[in-house]
Amino acid sequence: MKTPDIPRLIELPRIYDPRGNLTFVQNDDEFMPFKIERAYWIYDVPAGAERGSHAHIEALSLIIAAGGSFNVNLFDGAKWWKFTLNRPFEALFVPPGYWRTLDNFSSGSVCLSLTSLPYSEDDYIRDFDAFMRTKAV
């Protein structure tokens, strides 16, 4: 498993079937940039709401629109990226050190996040000014 240091879209494996397609992830896949240690999903997001608004110190993430669509906005301290996720076979790889916000959730959307570490509040930067101070070092 190789770990790139910039955000990028990863196409997940697909099995095509006339009865419905199947997409999967597993820890031994060549395309996986890390071993998955945690999965969580966000759903029932009210119209106009924003989620995320944090950065990770060490955790790597894959963010997937398991249903519907939403935007992922990433900031490295100097440059913003905007990704619109709307395909369940695409995952956005987010390395540590990027501020993230998720917005523009469609009705019924489901955001699936796969991470390289179990939950630890110590891995989060939840204040934007504190995040910017880490970039000034």
C-alpha positions in Angstrom: 0.0 0.0 0.0 1.4 3.4 -1.0 0.4 6.6 0.6 0.3 9.7 -1.6 0.5 13.0 0.2 -2.1 14.9 -1.9 -5.9 14.6 -2.1 -7.0 12.6 -5.1 -10.0 10.6 -6.3 -9.6 6.8 -6.4 -11.8 4.6 -8.5 -13.0 1.7 -6.5 -13.4 -1.8 -8.0 -16.8 -2.5 -9.6 -18.5 -5.7 -10.5 -21.1 -5.0 -13.2 -24.3 -6.9 -13.2 -27.6 -6.3 -15.0 -29.4 -6.7 -11.7 -27.3 -4.0 -10.1 -23.6 -3.2 -9.7 -21.4 -4.0 -6.7 -18.5 -1.9 -5.4 -16.2 -3.0 -2.5 -13.1 -2.1 -0.5 -10.8 -4.4 1.4 -7.5 -4.0 3.1 -5.5 -6.2 0.7 -6.5 -4.3 -2.5 -3.6 -2.7 -4.4 -5.4 0.6 -4.7 -5.9 1.1 -1.0 -3.6 3.8 0.3 -3.9 2.5 3.9 -5.4 -0.2 6.1 -8.9 0.6 7.2 -9.3 0.8 11.0 -12.6 2.6 11.3 -15.7 3.3 9.2 -18.5 5.8 9.9 -21.3 7.4 7.9 -23.2 10.7 7.9 -26.8 10.8 6.8 -30.0 12.8 7.3 -28.1 16.1 6.9 -30.5 19.0 7.0 -30.6 21.3 4.0 -27.9 23.9 4.1 -26.0 22.2 6.9 -22.2 21.9 6.9 -20.3 18.9 8.4 -16.6 18.2 9.0 -14.9 21.5 9.8 -11.7 19.8 11.1 -8.3 18.4 10.2 -6.5 15.3 11.2 -3.0 15.2 12.5 -2.2 11.6 11.6 -5.4 9.8 10.2 -5.8 9.2 6.5 -9.3 9.1 5.1 -11.3 7.9 2.2 -14.6 9.8 1.7 -17.3 8.2 -0.4 -20.8 9.3 -1.5 -22.5 6.0 -0.8 -25.8 7.7 -1.8 -26.7 11.1 -3.2 -24.1 13.8 -3.5 -22.2 16.4 -1.5 -19.1 18.6 -1.7 -15.8 18.1 0.1 -13.8 21.3 0.5 -10.1 20.8 1.4 -7.5 23.4 2.5 -3.8 22.8 2.9 -3.1 26.2 4.5 -2.5 27.9 1.1 -4.8 26.4 -1.4 -8.5 25.2 -1.5 -9.7 22.2 -3.4 -13.4 21.4 -4.0 -14.6 17.9 -4.9 -18.2 17.0 -5.7 -18.7 13.3 -4.7 -21.7 11.6 -6.3 -20.6 8.2 -7.5 -20.4 5.3 -5.0 -17.4 3.8 -6.9 -15.2 6.9 -6.3 -13.4 7.6 -3.1 -11.7 10.8 -2.2 -8.3 10.2 -0.5 -7.6 12.8 2.2 -4.1 12.7 3.8 -3.6 14.3 7.3 -3.0 18.0 7.5 -5.9 19.1 5.4 -8.8 21.2 6.8 -12.1 19.7 5.5 -15.7 20.9 5.3 -18.5 19.0 3.7 -21.5 20.8 2.3 -24.2 20.9 -0.3 -25.7 17.6 0.7 -28.5 16.3 -1.6 -31.6 14.9 0.0 -31.0 11.3 1.1 -27.3 11.5 0.7 -25.0 9.2 2.7 -21.3 10.1 3.3 -19.2 7.1 4.1 -15.7 7.7 5.7 -13.0 5.0 6.0 -10.1 6.0 8.2 -6.6 4.6 9.0 -7.0 5.0 12.8 -9.6 4.3 15.4 -11.3 7.4 16.8 -9.1 9.6 19.0 -10.0 13.2 19.9 -6.2 13.8 20.1 -6.0 13.3 16.3 -8.4 16.2 15.6 -7.8 19.9 15.0 -11.3 21.4 15.4 -10.4 25.1 15.4 -9.4 26.8 12.1 -7.1 29.3 13.7 -5.3 26.5 15.5 -5.0 24.6 12.2 -3.5 27.7 10.5 -1.0 28.0 13.3 0.2 24.4 12.5 0.8 25.6 8.9 2.9 28.6 10.1 5.6 26.4 11.6 
